Amino acid sequence: MLGLLDWIKLGVGAAAGAIVAGVIVYPIAHWKGDSQGYSRRVAEIAAADVKAELERKGDNAKLAGMSDYDLCVSGLRGSGMPVGACDQLRGVPESKP
């Protein structure tokens, strides 16, 4: 028959075993979870980079066809500034003899 002291020893032993198991299992489980989260984050960043690159290519194609005057007007209007400074970029009209 087990006495009170024996039950206390068993309880302390079980608690110590649970603590030791937690000390061993927790870092492994935590590392595994972190590696999965890291991989997911890397994939999200790569997808965002591809999307940004495609948007830049579209913007570059649109801007490549614009004249200097149109680029100036677009930039100043986007900043809320007057576009009068862009007039010098219109060029000189060709005079016909």
Wavefront OBJ file of the C-alpha trace (Angstrom):
o trace
v 0.000 0.000 0.000
v 1.190 3.475 -0.835
v 1.416 6.062 1.863
v 0.988 9.820 1.588
v 4.709 10.363 1.154
v 4.784 7.871 -1.728
v 1.907 9.683 -3.493
v 3.737 13.005 -3.090
v 6.897 11.466 -4.560
v 4.922 10.120 -7.525
v 3.261 13.507 -8.091
v 6.594 15.344 -7.966
v 8.122 12.770 -10.313
v 5.248 13.129 -12.782
v 5.467 16.926 -12.661
v 9.235 16.790 -13.174
v 8.745 14.416 -16.111
v 6.208 16.778 -17.669
v 8.570 19.732 -17.239
v 11.482 17.839 -18.796
v 9.273 16.747 -21.704
v 8.107 20.341 -22.158
v 11.676 21.611 -22.138
v 12.569 19.125 -24.870
v 9.403 19.265 -27.001
v 8.654 23.024 -26.886
v 11.822 24.237 -28.675
v 11.371 21.623 -31.402
v 7.708 22.495 -31.943
v 8.452 26.218 -31.787
v 11.229 25.893 -34.384
v 8.947 23.877 -36.664
v 6.198 26.502 -36.429
v 8.651 29.329 -37.043
v 10.052 27.668 -40.147
v 6.561 27.253 -41.621
v 5.701 30.888 -40.878
v 8.992 32.007 -42.383
v 8.365 30.054 -45.579
v 4.870 31.508 -45.881
v 6.214 35.053 -45.369
v 8.924 34.542 -48.000
v 6.264 33.391 -50.483
v 4.096 36.450 -49.713
v 7.035 38.798 -50.254
v 7.940 37.115 -53.542
v 4.349 37.453 -54.794
v 4.284 41.139 -53.827
v 7.592 41.692 -55.650
v 6.249 40.102 -58.831
v 3.100 42.237 -58.651
v 5.134 45.429 -58.139
v 7.432 44.530 -61.040
v 4.471 44.027 -63.381
v 3.005 47.379 -62.322
v 6.354 49.103 -62.948
v 6.561 47.573 -66.410
v 3.089 48.890 -67.214
v 3.991 52.346 -65.899
v 7.250 52.354 -67.850
v 5.464 51.438 -71.079
v 2.972 54.263 -70.548
v 5.660 56.810 -69.670
v 7.924 55.830 -72.577
v 5.382 57.167 -75.073
v 4.960 60.543 -73.342
v 6.716 63.727 -74.449
v 8.840 65.779 -72.062
v 6.012 68.300 -71.756
v 3.468 65.587 -70.921
v 5.799 64.092 -68.298
v 6.296 67.520 -66.732
v 2.561 68.253 -66.655
v 1.799 64.830 -65.211
v 4.369 65.256 -62.450
v 3.353 68.776 -61.487
v -0.385 68.072 -61.544
v 0.162 65.038 -59.356
v 1.871 67.307 -56.823
v -0.865 69.946 -57.062
v 1.464 72.552 -58.547
v 0.813 74.890 -61.496
v 1.969 73.553 -64.846
v 3.148 76.899 -66.266
v 6.780 75.893 -65.761
v 6.320 73.122 -68.336
v 5.609 75.564 -71.178
v 9.277 75.808 -72.051
v 9.250 72.083 -72.868
v 6.615 72.412 -75.593
v 9.265 73.070 -78.174
v 9.464 75.680 -80.870
v 6.886 75.318 -83.634
v 8.383 74.812 -87.045
v 7.951 77.783 -89.311
v 7.219 77.103 -92.934
v 9.109 79.151 -95.497
l 1 2 3 4 5 6 7 8 9 10 11 12 13 14 15 16 17 18 19 20 21 22 23 24 25 26 27 28 29 30 31 32 33 34 35 36 37 38 39 40 41 42 43 44 45 46 47 48 49 50 51 52 53 54 55 56 57 58 59 60 61 62 63 64 65 66 67 68 69 70 71 72 73 74 75 76 77 78 79 80 81 82 83 84 85 86 87 88 89 90 91 92 93 94 95 96 97
